[in-house]
């Protein structure tokens, strides 16, 4: 009798503990970003959607007064939109035109207008394309109401002509070589080329003939690790694509995941594994400038692309379903990424349509800047935003660059829109999920 009572008591305790963990857990990356429990995230997602809608209504109005305002920034935790204000006499006009949403607006004093910010950024961008400085990152920093330029003082002599040319724009300089935060395997300690260069050999895993015999194909999830056998580089899978006119399938990733010009061989290199899987296929085409993108042809009958993104560190939502494609248009909204090294992490949109130059002085534009945490090996993995719950997501971008230094954390993503010409050149369309009918393809 005592044994039965003890067993029942243990079952009750176990059930209570599980319920407690479900209610109060913080395993979801977005919950960690917002510092709330997993259960509270859905409510904040609804608040963010509402604020994004309000911001979408506000931005065209502010364009009419673009010398009086310096942009907007969403703060979901405060449930408000900061409106950076140069001319306070226009506030009442904006409030009147934004009724009944004006209570979401927090007008904050600023110095630089949208016109001034854009003119300065365009000037810096033009000089960067002309003079090709060594490793700089630049975007309009709405929060700080100025153009932010992130660079290394160590390379000031190399970049002297560029720095002299942009003096007139009064940008805010952020130097990255004050102190070292992370041990990143690169002479300049950045991961603007964030394929991880693996010096030691990777042990190959032989194919499973039983799987082949059963004709079961393993899905390659977004964020899963991939390994460049020829150049010994570790990267992440971005998303699946298909030719419109035939049954050819591809994995889209970052172009710098290969150093070889033609037909680099890639293998699966799963999270937390020290061995590679069978060959996926080869890099059919890639480029690094003006955008950083590559297409791996899936030549193996063991794999297929997937509309899923890996998120296996969480308690419940271990696979995220990609339903559609989204474009970031509001500063301060969340973005997340999945990658082999740091898995799924989230941050805020800090800059839209920015640019950077790499250690080969190649110019990359039209990129999104965030403060997502990432490391080498995450390169090529998908950027995404959550929809109405913690399993449904919108594909947004792929990881192409980043830096963790001197108190600065930048994670840079290439949005889908600049990729579209690359995809059209090979007649490719993105694999998504259309509930309940199944897969559909975005042209």
Beta strands, then each sheet from edge to edge (+ up, - down):
strand 1: 69-75
strand 2: 80-85
strand 3: 105-109
strand 4: 136-141
strand 5: 146-151
strand 6: 172-175
strand 7: 196-197
strand 8: 203-204
strand 9: 218-222
strand 10: 225-228
strand 11: 233-236
strand 12: 239-243
strand 13: 249-253
strand 14: 265-268
strand 15: 275-276
strand 16: 279-287
strand 17: 293-298
strand 18: 303-310
strand 19: 319-325
strand 20: 334-337
strand 21: 345-357
strand 22: 363-370
strand 23: 382-386
strand 24: 392-405
strand 25: 408-415
strand 26: 428-434
strand 27: 438-442
sheet 1: 1+ 2- 3-
sheet 2: 6+ 5+ 4- 21+ 20- 23+ 24- 19- 18+ 9+
sheet 3: 6+ 5+ 4- 21+ 22- 25+
sheet 4: 7+ 11- 10+ 14- 16+ 17- 13+ 12- 26+ 27-
sheet 5: 8+ 15+
end
